[in-house]
């Protein structure tokens, strides 16, 4: 799976259903590229398109249970990989990481706000 596909699934998991135009902006790709990507993920059973109850003209891209499961599995694999790597650090290095956590959390929040923009 491409990084853009994985990032799109993660965005849908974090923010809920989105329009293709919103997803394209968040993932910084063109709308035609996102449309093609959504079509492939739809054929794979990871996402589905649904109408928007508040605006019948709008179609939203939603995670399926298979898509949500994929995101959970991928995140858990990342956590496991970090656990193994952190286990190889010295005590001082672990303390340095713990001390850096507030700044890292803030960076992640800033990046998330930048990528996701205003919520629906």
Biopython code that builds the backbone (N, CA, C, O; Angstrom):
import numpy as np
from Bio.PDB.StructureBuilder import StructureBuilder

atoms = [
    (1, "UNK", "N", (0.839, -1.180, 0.000)),
    (1, "UNK", "CA", (0.000, 0.000, 0.000)),
    (1, "UNK", "C", (0.883, 1.243, 0.000)),
    (1, "UNK", "O", (1.896, 1.297, 0.697)),
    (2, "UNK", "N", (0.492, 2.225, -0.779)),
    (2, "UNK", "CA", (1.274, 3.457, -0.864)),
    (2, "UNK", "C", (1.155, 4.253, 0.429)),
    (2, "UNK", "O", (0.220, 4.067, 1.209)),
    (3, "UNK", "N", (2.118, 5.139, 0.640)),
    (3, "UNK", "CA", (2.070, 6.008, 1.819)),
    (3, "UNK", "C", (0.834, 6.901, 1.793)),
    (3, "UNK", "O", (0.225, 7.158, 2.831)),
    (4, "UNK", "N", (0.470, 7.369, 0.610)),
    (4, "UNK", "CA", (-0.709, 8.233, 0.498)),
    (4, "UNK", "C", (-1.971, 7.459, 0.849)),
    (4, "UNK", "O", (-2.862, 7.998, 1.506)),
    (5, "UNK", "N", (-2.060, 6.215, 0.425)),
    (5, "UNK", "CA", (-3.222, 5.385, 0.773)),
    (5, "UNK", "C", (-3.301, 5.195, 2.278)),
    (5, "UNK", "O", (-4.358, 5.379, 2.883)),
    (6, "UNK", "N", (-2.172, 4.825, 2.881)),
    (6, "UNK", "CA", (-2.143, 4.607, 4.326)),
    (6, "UNK", "C", (-2.471, 5.898, 5.073)),
    (6, "UNK", "O", (-3.204, 5.870, 6.062)),
    (7, "UNK", "N", (-1.939, 7.014, 4.615)),
    (7, "UNK", "CA", (-2.209, 8.301, 5.259)),
    (7, "UNK", "C", (-3.684, 8.679, 5.116)),
    (7, "UNK", "O", (-4.278, 9.225, 6.045)),
    (8, "UNK", "N", (-4.268, 8.393, 3.971)),
    (8, "UNK", "CA", (-5.682, 8.695, 3.747)),
    (8, "UNK", "C", (-6.557, 7.868, 4.676)),
    (8, "UNK", "O", (-7.510, 8.388, 5.256)),
    (9, "UNK", "N", (-6.245, 6.592, 4.823)),
    (9, "UNK", "CA", (-7.001, 5.743, 5.746)),
    (9, "UNK", "C", (-6.873, 6.259, 7.177)),
    (9, "UNK", "O", (-7.854, 6.292, 7.920)),
    (10, "UNK", "N", (-5.667, 6.659, 7.561)),
    (10, "UNK", "CA", (-5.446, 7.188, 8.914)),
    (10, "UNK", "C", (-6.228, 8.486, 9.121)),
    (10, "UNK", "O", (-6.788, 8.706, 10.195)),
    (11, "UNK", "N", (-6.269, 9.335, 8.111)),
    (11, "UNK", "CA", (-7.044, 10.576, 8.194)),
    (11, "UNK", "C", (-8.520, 10.270, 8.399)),
    (11, "UNK", "O", (-9.167, 10.878, 9.252)),
    (12, "UNK", "N", (-9.056, 9.337, 7.627)),
    (12, "UNK", "CA", (-10.463, 8.964, 7.772)),
    (12, "UNK", "C", (-10.729, 8.371, 9.156)),
    (12, "UNK", "O", (-11.790, 8.599, 9.737)),
    (13, "UNK", "N", (-9.777, 7.618, 9.677)),
    (13, "UNK", "CA", (-9.930, 7.042, 11.003)),
    (13, "UNK", "C", (-9.966, 8.133, 12.074)),
    (13, "UNK", "O", (-10.760, 8.058, 13.012)),
    (14, "UNK", "N", (-9.114, 9.138, 11.935)),
    (14, "UNK", "CA", (-9.036, 10.223, 12.920)),
    (14, "UNK", "C", (-10.196, 11.196, 12.813)),
    (14, "UNK", "O", (-10.716, 11.656, 13.829)),
    (15, "UNK", "N", (-10.610, 11.515, 11.586)),
    (15, "UNK", "CA", (-11.546, 12.624, 11.397)),
    (15, "UNK", "C", (-12.945, 12.205, 10.970)),
    (15, "UNK", "O", (-13.866, 13.022, 10.988)),
    (16, "UNK", "N", (-13.114, 10.951, 10.587)),
    (16, "UNK", "CA", (-14.410, 10.507, 10.101)),
    (16, "UNK", "C", (-14.552, 10.762, 8.615)),
    (16, "UNK", "O", (-13.602, 11.181, 7.954)),
    (17, "UNK", "N", (-15.749, 10.506, 8.088)),
    (17, "UNK", "CA", (-15.992, 10.639, 6.646)),
    (17, "UNK", "C", (-15.620, 12.027, 6.123)),
    (17, "UNK", "O", (-15.835, 13.044, 6.782)),
    (18, "UNK", "N", (-15.054, 12.031, 4.912)),
    (18, "UNK", "CA", (-14.629, 13.292, 4.284)),
    (18, "UNK", "C", (-14.982, 13.269, 2.801)),
    (18, "UNK", "O", (-15.134, 12.209, 2.193)),
    (19, "UNK", "N", (-15.106, 14.457, 2.244)),
    (19, "UNK", "CA", (-15.252, 14.602, 0.791)),
    (19, "UNK", "C", (-13.913, 14.307, 0.117)),
    (19, "UNK", "O", (-12.854, 14.467, 0.722)),
    (20, "UNK", "N", (-13.973, 13.883, -1.117)),
    (20, "UNK", "CA", (-12.737, 13.622, -1.863)),
    (20, "UNK", "C", (-11.910, 14.895, -1.983)),
    (20, "UNK", "O", (-10.684, 14.845, -1.884)),
    (21, "UNK", "N", (-12.560, 16.026, -2.194)),
    (21, "UNK", "CA", (-11.803, 17.284, -2.300)),
    (21, "UNK", "C", (-11.069, 17.597, -1.005)),
    (21, "UNK", "O", (-9.939, 18.083, -1.039)),
    (22, "UNK", "N", (-11.698, 17.324, 0.143)),
    (22, "UNK", "CA", (-11.039, 17.537, 1.437)),
    (22, "UNK", "C", (-9.856, 16.599, 1.604)),
    (22, "UNK", "O", (-8.781, 17.013, 2.038)),
    (23, "UNK", "N", (-10.058, 15.331, 1.257)),
    (23, "UNK", "CA", (-8.970, 14.362, 1.373)),
    (23, "UNK", "C", (-7.790, 14.750, 0.490)),
    (23, "UNK", "O", (-6.634, 14.631, 0.898)),
    (24, "UNK", "N", (-8.085, 15.210, -0.710)),
    (24, "UNK", "CA", (-7.008, 15.618, -1.623)),
    (24, "UNK", "C", (-6.212, 16.770, -1.017)),
    (24, "UNK", "O", (-4.984, 16.786, -1.091)),
    (25, "UNK", "N", (-6.906, 17.724, -0.425)),
    (25, "UNK", "CA", (-6.209, 18.863, 0.193)),
    (25, "UNK", "C", (-5.382, 18.413, 1.390)),
    (25, "UNK", "O", (-4.232, 18.828, 1.540)),
    (26, "UNK", "N", (-5.950, 17.577, 2.234)),
    (26, "UNK", "CA", (-5.248, 17.105, 3.424)),
    (26, "UNK", "C", (-3.999, 16.317, 3.042)),
    (26, "UNK", "O", (-2.938, 16.496, 3.641)),
    (27, "UNK", "N", (-4.126, 15.452, 2.054)),
    (27, "UNK", "CA", (-3.003, 14.595, 1.657)),
    (27, "UNK", "C", (-2.096, 15.259, 0.613)),
    (27, "UNK", "O", (-1.093, 14.687, 0.186)),
    (28, "UNK", "N", (-2.468, 16.463, 0.220)),
    (28, "UNK", "CA", (-1.663, 17.254, -0.712)),
    (28, "UNK", "C", (-1.439, 16.552, -2.054)),
    (28, "UNK", "O", (-0.321, 16.458, -2.561)),
    (29, "UNK", "N", (-2.558, 16.062, -2.603)),
    (29, "UNK", "CA", (-2.546, 15.482, -3.945)),
    (29, "UNK", "C", (-3.669, 16.135, -4.736)),
    (29, "UNK", "O", (-4.509, 16.832, -4.167)),
    (30, "UNK", "N", (-3.686, 15.914, -6.033)),
    (30, "UNK", "CA", (-4.747, 16.483, -6.858)),
    (30, "UNK", "C", (-6.047, 15.732, -6.625)),
    (30, "UNK", "O", (-6.045, 14.590, -6.163)),
    (31, "UNK", "N", (-7.154, 16.383, -6.949)),
    (31, "UNK", "CA", (-8.451, 15.726, -6.804)),
    (31, "UNK", "C", (-8.541, 14.491, -7.704)),
    (31, "UNK", "O", (-9.024, 13.457, -7.242)),
    (32, "UNK", "N", (-8.095, 14.547, -8.983)),
    (32, "UNK", "CA", (-8.149, 13.331, -9.801)),
    (32, "UNK", "C", (-7.314, 12.183, -9.211)),
    (32, "UNK", "O", (-7.708, 11.019, -9.288)),
    (33, "UNK", "N", (-6.164, 12.520, -8.626)),
    (33, "UNK", "CA", (-5.334, 11.476, -8.007)),
    (33, "UNK", "C", (-6.058, 10.863, -6.814)),
    (33, "UNK", "O", (-6.029, 9.646, -6.634)),
    (34, "UNK", "N", (-6.703, 11.688, -6.002)),
    (34, "UNK", "CA", (-7.436, 11.162, -4.846)),
    (34, "UNK", "C", (-8.635, 10.344, -5.295)),
    (34, "UNK", "O", (-8.945, 9.317, -4.690)),
    (35, "UNK", "N", (-9.308, 10.780, -6.340)),
    (35, "UNK", "CA", (-10.446, 10.019, -6.857)),
    (35, "UNK", "C", (-9.992, 8.623, -7.283)),
    (35, "UNK", "O", (-10.658, 7.632, -6.984)),
    (36, "UNK", "N", (-8.865, 8.547, -7.976)),
    (36, "UNK", "CA", (-8.332, 7.247, -8.402)),
    (36, "UNK", "C", (-7.931, 6.404, -7.190)),
    (36, "UNK", "O", (-8.191, 5.202, -7.147)),
    (37, "UNK", "N", (-7.303, 7.037, -6.218)),
    (37, "UNK", "CA", (-6.883, 6.330, -5.004)),
    (37, "UNK", "C", (-8.094, 5.789, -4.247)),
    (37, "UNK", "O", (-8.082, 4.645, -3.793)),
    (38, "UNK", "N", (-9.124, 6.596, -4.111)),
    (38, "UNK", "CA", (-10.340, 6.161, -3.423)),
    (38, "UNK", "C", (-10.977, 4.997, -4.175)),
    (38, "UNK", "O", (-11.467, 4.055, -3.553)),
    (39, "UNK", "N", (-10.975, 5.052, -5.487)),
    (39, "UNK", "CA", (-11.545, 3.964, -6.282)),
    (39, "UNK", "C", (-10.815, 2.645, -6.008)),
    (39, "UNK", "O", (-11.452, 1.605, -5.844)),
    (40, "UNK", "N", (-9.482, 2.691, -5.960)),
    (40, "UNK", "CA", (-8.691, 1.492, -5.680)),
    (40, "UNK", "C", (-8.974, 0.983, -4.264)),
    (40, "UNK", "O", (-9.150, -0.217, -4.057)),
    (41, "UNK", "N", (-9.016, 1.895, -3.293)),
    (41, "UNK", "CA", (-9.282, 1.476, -1.909)),
    (41, "UNK", "C", (-10.712, 0.960, -1.753)),
    (41, "UNK", "O", (-10.978, 0.081, -0.934)),
    (42, "UNK", "N", (-11.618, 1.512, -2.541)),
    (42, "UNK", "CA", (-13.005, 1.048, -2.531)),
    (42, "UNK", "C", (-13.079, -0.381, -3.091)),
    (42, "UNK", "O", (-13.761, -1.239, -2.530)),
    (43, "UNK", "N", (-12.383, -0.620, -4.179)),
    (43, "UNK", "CA", (-12.348, -1.965, -4.774)),
    (43, "UNK", "C", (-11.702, -2.979, -3.839)),
    (43, "UNK", "O", (-12.016, -4.168, -3.893)),
    (44, "UNK", "N", (-10.795, -2.506, -2.979)),
    (44, "UNK", "CA", (-10.130, -3.375, -2.000)),
    (44, "UNK", "C", (-10.965, -3.568, -0.741)),
    (44, "UNK", "O", (-10.597, -4.350, 0.136)),
    (45, "UNK", "N", (-12.084, -2.860, -0.647)),
    (45, "UNK", "CA", (-12.963, -3.013, 0.507)),
    (45, "UNK", "C", (-12.553, -2.212, 1.727)),
    (45, "UNK", "O", (-13.065, -2.450, 2.820)),
    (46, "UNK", "N", (-11.623, -1.249, 1.558)),
    (46, "UNK", "CA", (-11.128, -0.470, 2.689)),
    (46, "UNK", "C", (-11.963, 0.786, 2.962)),
    (46, "UNK", "O", (-12.032, 1.251, 4.099)),
    (47, "UNK", "N", (-12.588, 1.325, 1.931)),
    (47, "UNK", "CA", (-13.454, 2.500, 2.068)),
    (47, "UNK", "C", (-14.722, 2.277, 1.264)),
    (47, "UNK", "O", (-14.806, 1.388, 0.418)),
    (48, "UNK", "N", (-15.702, 3.113, 1.557)),
    (48, "UNK", "CA", (-16.929, 3.128, 0.766)),
    (48, "UNK", "C", (-17.407, 4.565, 0.644)),
    (48, "UNK", "O", (-17.048, 5.428, 1.445)),
    (49, "UNK", "N", (-18.214, 4.800, -0.362)),
    (49, "UNK", "CA", (-18.778, 6.138, -0.544)),
    (49, "UNK", "C", (-20.216, 6.118, -0.051)),
    (49, "UNK", "O", (-20.975, 5.181, -0.300)),
    (50, "UNK", "N", (-20.563, 7.192, 0.659)),
    (50, "UNK", "CA", (-21.927, 7.341, 1.177)),
    (50, "UNK", "C", (-22.404, 8.754, 0.924)),
    (50, "UNK", "O", (-21.608, 9.687, 0.822)),
    (51, "UNK", "N", (-23.703, 8.898, 0.825)),
    (51, "UNK", "CA", (-24.276, 10.224, 0.696)),
    (51, "UNK", "C", (-24.194, 10.967, 2.018)),
    (51, "UNK", "O", (-24.157, 10.356, 3.086)),
    (52, "UNK", "N", (-24.166, 12.268, 1.936)),
    (52, "UNK", "CA", (-24.144, 13.125, 3.121)),
    (52, "UNK", "C", (-25.585, 13.486, 3.462)),
    (52, "UNK", "O", (-26.283, 14.087, 2.646)),
    (53, "UNK", "N", (-26.030, 13.127, 4.647)),
    (53, "UNK", "CA", (-27.416, 13.387, 5.049)),
    (53, "UNK", "C", (-27.745, 14.875, 5.060)),
    (53, "UNK", "O", (-28.893, 15.263, 4.842)),
    (54, "UNK", "N", (-26.727, 15.717, 5.318)),
    (54, "UNK", "CA", (-26.991, 17.150, 5.400)),
    (54, "UNK", "C", (-26.968, 17.841, 4.032)),
    (54, "UNK", "O", (-27.440, 18.971, 3.903)),
    (55, "UNK", "N", (-26.422, 17.168, 3.010)),
    (55, "UNK", "CA", (-26.362, 17.748, 1.663)),
    (55, "UNK", "C", (-26.377, 16.598, 0.666)),
    (55, "UNK", "O", (-25.360, 15.939, 0.449)),
    (56, "UNK", "N", (-27.508, 16.369, 0.076)),
    (56, "UNK", "CA", (-27.704, 15.220, -0.821)),
    (56, "UNK", "C", (-26.805, 15.256, -2.062)),
    (56, "UNK", "O", (-26.656, 14.244, -2.746)),
    (57, "UNK", "N", (-26.210, 16.408, -2.352)),
    (57, "UNK", "CA", (-25.324, 16.507, -3.517)),
    (57, "UNK", "C", (-23.927, 15.980, -3.225)),
    (57, "UNK", "O", (-23.143, 15.757, -4.148)),
    (58, "UNK", "N", (-23.611, 15.782, -1.958)),
    (58, "UNK", "CA", (-22.255, 15.453, -1.530)),
    (58, "UNK", "C", (-22.104, 13.952, -1.295)),
    (58, "UNK", "O", (-22.993, 13.297, -0.752)),
    (59, "UNK", "N", (-20.969, 13.435, -1.713)),
    (59, "UNK", "CA", (-20.596, 12.055, -1.415)),
    (59, "UNK", "C", (-19.403, 12.085, -0.474)),
    (59, "UNK", "O", (-18.433, 12.807, -0.705)),
    (60, "UNK", "N", (-19.483, 11.295, 0.585)),
    (60, "UNK", "CA", (-18.408, 11.209, 1.563)),
    (60, "UNK", "C", (-17.700, 9.868, 1.438)),
    (60, "UNK", "O", (-18.318, 8.849, 1.131)),
    (61, "UNK", "N", (-16.399, 9.886, 1.681)),
    (61, "UNK", "CA", (-15.608, 8.660, 1.712)),
    (61, "UNK", "C", (-15.532, 8.231, 3.168)),
    (61, "UNK", "O", (-15.169, 9.026, 4.035)),
    (62, "UNK", "N", (-15.876, 6.964, 3.442)),
    (62, "UNK", "CA", (-15.915, 6.434, 4.804)),
    (62, "UNK", "C", (-15.069, 5.173, 4.895)),
    (62, "UNK", "O", (-14.965, 4.409, 3.934)),
    (63, "UNK", "N", (-14.470, 4.966, 6.053)),
    (63, "UNK", "CA", (-13.756, 3.713, 6.304)),
    (63, "UNK", "C", (-14.758, 2.580, 6.443)),
    (63, "UNK", "O", (-15.831, 2.760, 7.021)),
    (64, "UNK", "N", (-14.413, 1.422, 5.919)),
    (64, "UNK", "CA", (-15.174, 0.212, 6.205)),
    (64, "UNK", "C", (-14.544, -0.427, 7.438)),
    (64, "UNK", "O", (-13.515, 0.043, 7.923)),
    (65, "UNK", "N", (-15.140, -1.472, 7.934)),
    (65, "UNK", "CA", (-14.547, -2.190, 9.071)),
    (65, "UNK", "C", (-13.178, -2.742, 8.668)),
    (65, "UNK", "O", (-12.249, -2.739, 9.476)),
    (66, "UNK", "N", (-13.048, -3.212, 7.431)),
    (66, "UNK", "CA", (-11.742, -3.712, 6.962)),
    (66, "UNK", "C", (-10.702, -2.597, 6.945)),
    (66, "UNK", "O", (-9.542, -2.825, 7.289)),
    (67, "UNK", "N", (-11.107, -1.401, 6.551)),
    (67, "UNK", "CA", (-10.190, -0.260, 6.543)),
    (67, "UNK", "C", (-9.778, 0.126, 7.949)),
    (67, "UNK", "O", (-8.605, 0.402, 8.199)),
    (68, "UNK", "N", (-10.728, 0.150, 8.870)),
    (68, "UNK", "CA", (-10.426, 0.484, 10.266)),
    (68, "UNK", "C", (-9.499, -0.574, 10.864)),
    (68, "UNK", "O", (-8.582, -0.248, 11.617)),
    (69, "UNK", "N", (-9.739, -1.829, 10.528)),
    (69, "UNK", "CA", (-8.889, -2.915, 11.021)),
    (69, "UNK", "C", (-7.464, -2.769, 10.479)),
    (69, "UNK", "O", (-6.493, -2.997, 11.201)),
    (70, "UNK", "N", (-7.350, -2.394, 9.224)),
    (70, "UNK", "CA", (-6.027, -2.197, 8.628)),
    (70, "UNK", "C", (-5.268, -1.087, 9.369)),
    (70, "UNK", "O", (-4.084, -1.235, 9.672)),
    (71, "UNK", "N", (-5.955, 0.019, 9.657)),
    (71, "UNK", "CA", (-5.322, 1.136, 10.366)),
    (71, "UNK", "C", (-4.869, 0.681, 11.758)),
    (71, "UNK", "O", (-3.746, 0.975, 12.169)),
    (72, "UNK", "N", (-5.730, -0.029, 12.479)),
    (72, "UNK", "CA", (-5.365, -0.511, 13.817)),
    (72, "UNK", "C", (-4.154, -1.442, 13.761)),
    (72, "UNK", "O", (-3.235, -1.328, 14.573)),
    (73, "UNK", "N", (-4.162, -2.351, 12.805)),
    (73, "UNK", "CA", (-3.057, -3.307, 12.671)),
    (73, "UNK", "C", (-1.761, -2.591, 12.345)),
    (73, "UNK", "O", (-0.713, -2.919, 12.901)),
    (74, "UNK", "N", (-1.821, -1.632, 11.463)),
    (74, "UNK", "CA", (-0.625, -0.882, 11.074)),
    (74, "UNK", "C", (-0.079, -0.066, 12.256)),
    (74, "UNK", "O", (1.132, -0.007, 12.472)),
    (75, "UNK", "N", (-0.974, 0.551, 13.004)),
    (75, "UNK", "CA", (-0.532, 1.326, 14.177)),
    (75, "UNK", "C", (0.108, 0.412, 15.217)),
    (75, "UNK", "O", (1.143, 0.744, 15.796)),
    (76, "UNK", "N", (-0.513, -0.737, 15.447)),
    (76, "UNK", "CA", (0.031, -1.666, 16.434)),
    (76, "UNK", "C", (1.408, -2.167, 16.013)),
    (76, "UNK", "O", (2.287, -2.339, 16.857)),
    (77, "UNK", "N", (1.602, -2.401, 14.726)),
    (77, "UNK", "CA", (2.919, -2.830, 14.233)),
    (77, "UNK", "C", (3.952, -1.737, 14.480)),
    (77, "UNK", "O", (5.090, -2.031, 14.845)),
    (78, "UNK", "N", (3.564, -0.481, 14.283)),
    (78, "UNK", "CA", (4.469, 0.634, 14.543)),
    (78, "UNK", "C", (4.824, 0.742, 16.016)),
    (78, "UNK", "O", (5.976, 0.994, 16.367)),
    (79, "UNK", "N", (3.833, 0.550, 16.877)),
    (79, "UNK", "CA", (4.077, 0.585, 18.320)),
    (79, "UNK", "C", (5.051, -0.523, 18.702)),
    (79, "UNK", "O", (5.993, -0.292, 19.459)),
    (80, "UNK", "N", (4.826, -1.709, 18.184)),
    (80, "UNK", "CA", (5.697, -2.849, 18.500)),
    (80, "UNK", "C", (7.130, -2.574, 18.042)),
    (80, "UNK", "O", (8.081, -2.870, 18.765)),
    (81, "UNK", "N", (7.282, -2.013, 16.855)),
    (81, "UNK", "CA", (8.630, -1.714, 16.338)),
    (81, "UNK", "C", (9.343, -0.705, 17.242)),
    (81, "UNK", "O", (10.527, -0.860, 17.541)),
    (82, "UNK", "N", (8.614, 0.332, 17.675)),
    (82, "UNK", "CA", (9.221, 1.321, 18.574)),
    (82, "UNK", "C", (9.564, 0.704, 19.923)),
    (82, "UNK", "O", (10.609, 1.015, 20.495)),
    (83, "UNK", "N", (8.706, -0.157, 20.435)),
    (83, "UNK", "CA", (8.997, -0.822, 21.713)),
    (83, "UNK", "C", (10.319, -1.580, 21.638)),
    (83, "UNK", "O", (11.142, -1.509, 22.551)),
    (84, "UNK", "N", (10.508, -2.298, 20.547)),
    (84, "UNK", "CA", (11.750, -3.057, 20.385)),
    (84, "UNK", "C", (12.958, -2.127, 20.311)),
    (84, "UNK", "O", (13.985, -2.388, 20.937)),
    (85, "UNK", "N", (12.839, -1.059, 19.556)),
    (85, "UNK", "CA", (13.958, -0.125, 19.417)),
    (85, "UNK", "C", (14.260, 0.589, 20.729)),
    (85, "UNK", "O", (15.425, 0.745, 21.096)),
    (86, "UNK", "N", (13.230, 1.020, 21.434)),
    (86, "UNK", "CA", (13.436, 1.706, 22.707)),
    (86, "UNK", "C", (14.099, 0.769, 23.707)),
    (86, "UNK", "O", (14.887, 1.204, 24.547)),
    (87, "UNK", "N", (13.780, -0.505, 23.614)),
    (87, "UNK", "CA", (14.397, -1.490, 24.489)),
    (87, "UNK", "C", (15.906, -1.598, 24.321)),
    (87, "UNK", "O", (16.591, -2.127, 25.196)),
    (88, "UNK", "N", (16.423, -1.107, 23.219)),
    (88, "UNK", "CA", (17.861, -1.156, 22.953)),
    (88, "UNK", "C", (18.590, 0.119, 23.398)),
    (88, "UNK", "O", (19.814, 0.195, 23.296)),
    (89, "UNK", "N", (17.852, 1.112, 23.888)),
    (89, "UNK", "CA", (18.461, 2.366, 24.318)),
    (89, "UNK", "C", (19.000, 2.252, 25.744)),
    (89, "UNK", "O", (18.585, 1.389, 26.517)),
    (90, "UNK", "N", (19.923, 3.136, 26.065)),
    (90, "UNK", "CA", (20.433, 3.218, 27.443)),
    (90, "UNK", "C", (19.395, 3.943, 28.300)),
    (90, "UNK", "O", (18.474, 4.570, 27.776)),
    (91, "UNK", "N", (19.552, 3.852, 29.604)),
    (91, "UNK", "CA", (18.654, 4.546, 30.526)),
    (91, "UNK", "C", (18.635, 6.044, 30.297)),
    (91, "UNK", "O", (17.575, 6.668, 30.334)),
    (92, "UNK", "N", (19.812, 6.628, 30.057)),
    (92, "UNK", "CA", (19.893, 8.072, 29.803)),
    (92, "UNK", "C", (19.150, 8.447, 28.522)),
    (92, "UNK", "O", (18.487, 9.482, 28.458)),
    (93, "UNK", "N", (19.266, 7.608, 27.519)),
    (93, "UNK", "CA", (18.579, 7.884, 26.255)),
    (93, "UNK", "C", (17.061, 7.793, 26.428)),
    (93, "UNK", "O", (16.324, 8.596, 25.857)),
    (94, "UNK", "N", (16.597, 6.827, 27.204)),
    (94, "UNK", "CA", (15.155, 6.708, 27.479)),
    (94, "UNK", "C", (14.672, 7.940, 28.237)),
    (94, "UNK", "O", (13.607, 8.475, 27.930)),
    (95, "UNK", "N", (15.435, 8.392, 29.217)),
    (95, "UNK", "CA", (15.063, 9.599, 29.962)),
    (95, "UNK", "C", (14.992, 10.816, 29.042)),
    (95, "UNK", "O", (14.107, 11.659, 29.192)),
    (96, "UNK", "N", (15.918, 10.910, 28.097)),
    (96, "UNK", "CA", (15.906, 12.023, 27.147)),
    (96, "UNK", "C", (14.639, 11.974, 26.288)),
    (96, "UNK", "O", (14.034, 13.009, 26.009)),
    (97, "UNK", "N", (14.244, 10.780, 25.874)),
    (97, "UNK", "CA", (13.005, 10.644, 25.101)),
    (97, "UNK", "C", (11.792, 11.064, 25.931)),
    (97, "UNK", "O", (10.922, 11.785, 25.445)),
    (98, "UNK", "N", (11.740, 10.619, 27.160)),
    (98, "UNK", "CA", (10.618, 10.975, 28.043)),
    (98, "UNK", "C", (10.560, 12.493, 28.223)),
    (98, "UNK", "O", (9.478, 13.079, 28.196)),
    (99, "UNK", "N", (11.712, 13.125, 28.406)),
    (99, "UNK", "CA", (11.751, 14.580, 28.567)),
    (99, "UNK", "C", (11.286, 15.298, 27.302)),
    (99, "UNK", "O", (10.740, 16.398, 27.380)),
    (100, "UNK", "N", (11.499, 14.687, 26.147)),
    (100, "UNK", "CA", (11.129, 15.314, 24.868)),
    (100, "UNK", "C", (9.664, 15.089, 24.498)),
    (100, "UNK", "O", (9.171, 15.723, 23.565)),
    (101, "UNK", "N", (8.958, 14.206, 25.202)),
    (101, "UNK", "CA", (7.584, 13.863, 24.826)),
    (101, "UNK", "C", (6.639, 15.059, 24.723)),
    (101, "UNK", "O", (5.880, 15.126, 23.756)),
    (102, "UNK", "N", (6.642, 16.002, 25.660)),
    (102, "UNK", "CA", (5.728, 17.146, 25.501)),
    (102, "UNK", "C", (5.973, 17.933, 24.207)),
    (102, "UNK", "O", (5.022, 18.337, 23.538)),
    (103, "UNK", "N", (7.226, 18.146, 23.861)),
    (103, "UNK", "CA", (7.535, 18.883, 22.626)),
    (103, "UNK", "C", (7.129, 18.067, 21.400)),
    (103, "UNK", "O", (6.608, 18.622, 20.432)),
    (104, "UNK", "N", (7.361, 16.760, 21.433)),
    (104, "UNK", "CA", (6.973, 15.898, 20.310)),
    (104, "UNK", "C", (5.454, 15.866, 20.147)),
    (104, "UNK", "O", (4.944, 15.890, 19.027)),
    (105, "UNK", "N", (4.738, 15.812, 21.265)),
    (105, "UNK", "CA", (3.273, 15.830, 21.215)),
    (105, "UNK", "C", (2.792, 17.134, 20.591)),
    (105, "UNK", "O", (1.884, 17.129, 19.760)),
    (106, "UNK", "N", (3.390, 18.236, 20.982)),
    (106, "UNK", "CA", (3.002, 19.534, 20.424)),
    (106, "UNK", "C", (3.273, 19.581, 18.918)),
    (106, "UNK", "O", (2.446, 20.081, 18.155)),
    (107, "UNK", "N", (4.412, 19.071, 18.493)),
    (107, "UNK", "CA", (4.720, 19.015, 17.059)),
    (107, "UNK", "C", (3.669, 18.206, 16.305)),
    (107, "UNK", "O", (3.215, 18.611, 15.235)),
    (108, "UNK", "N", (3.287, 17.073, 16.863)),
    (108, "UNK", "CA", (2.276, 16.228, 16.209)),
    (108, "UNK", "C", (0.942, 16.962, 16.107)),
    (108, "UNK", "O", (0.257, 16.865, 15.088)),
    (109, "UNK", "N", (0.569, 17.695, 17.158)),
    (109, "UNK", "CA", (-0.671, 18.461, 17.125)),
    (109, "UNK", "C", (-0.619, 19.550, 16.057)),
    (109, "UNK", "O", (-1.589, 19.755, 15.327)),
    (110, "UNK", "N", (0.502, 20.239, 15.966)),
    (110, "UNK", "CA", (0.651, 21.288, 14.954)),
    (110, "UNK", "C", (0.572, 20.702, 13.553)),
    (110, "UNK", "O", (-0.083, 21.266, 12.676)),
    (111, "UNK", "N", (1.231, 19.582, 13.341)),
    (111, "UNK", "CA", (1.221, 18.946, 12.025)),
    (111, "UNK", "C", (-0.184, 18.480, 11.678)),
    (111, "UNK", "O", (-0.626, 18.634, 10.540)),
    (112, "UNK", "N", (-0.879, 17.918, 12.640)),
    (112, "UNK", "CA", (-2.238, 17.433, 12.422)),
    (112, "UNK", "C", (-3.172, 18.585, 12.051)),
    (112, "UNK", "O", (-3.986, 18.457, 11.137)),
    (113, "UNK", "N", (-3.057, 19.701, 12.755)),
    (113, "UNK", "CA", (-3.876, 20.875, 12.451)),
    (113, "UNK", "C", (-3.592, 21.390, 11.050)),
    (113, "UNK", "O", (-4.506, 21.782, 10.325)),
    (114, "UNK", "N", (-2.317, 21.388, 10.675)),
    (114, "UNK", "CA", (-1.914, 21.865, 9.352)),
    (114, "UNK", "C", (-2.475, 20.972, 8.250)),
    (114, "UNK", "O", (-2.966, 21.465, 7.235)),
    (115, "UNK", "N", (-2.401, 19.655, 8.453)),
    (115, "UNK", "CA", (-2.841, 18.704, 7.433)),
    (115, "UNK", "C", (-4.360, 18.624, 7.337)),
    (115, "UNK", "O", (-4.908, 18.532, 6.238)),
    (116, "UNK", "N", (-5.037, 18.657, 8.466)),
    (116, "UNK", "CA", (-6.472, 18.413, 8.458)),
    (116, "UNK", "C", (-7.282, 19.669, 8.219)),
    (116, "UNK", "O", (-8.413, 19.595, 7.737)),
    (117, "UNK", "N", (-6.729, 20.804, 8.542)),
    (117, "UNK", "CA", (-7.470, 22.052, 8.351)),
    (117, "UNK", "C", (-8.749, 22.036, 9.158)),
    (117, "UNK", "O", (-8.878, 21.257, 10.103)),
    (118, "UNK", "N", (-9.686, 22.877, 8.801)),
    (118, "UNK", "CA", (-10.925, 22.937, 9.561)),
    (118, "UNK", "C", (-11.743, 21.650, 9.409)),
    (118, "UNK", "O", (-11.823, 21.082, 8.320)),
    (119, "UNK", "N", (-12.346, 21.198, 10.511)),
    (119, "UNK", "CA", (-13.176, 19.991, 10.472)),
    (119, "UNK", "C", (-14.543, 20.327, 9.934)),
    (119, "UNK", "O", (-15.006, 21.464, 10.028)),
    (120, "UNK", "N", (-15.183, 19.322, 9.369)),
    (120, "UNK", "CA", (-16.520, 19.470, 8.798)),
    (120, "UNK", "C", (-17.544, 19.777, 9.854)),
    (120, "UNK", "O", (-18.725, 19.933, 9.542)),
]
sb = StructureBuilder()
sb.init_structure("model")
sb.init_model(0)
sb.init_chain("A")
sb.init_seg("    ")
for serial, (resi, resn, name, xyz) in enumerate(atoms, 1):
    if name == "N":
        sb.init_residue(resn, " ", resi, " ")
    sb.init_atom(name, np.array(xyz, "f"), 0.0, 1.0, " ", f" {name:<3s}", serial, name[0])
structure = sb.get_structure()
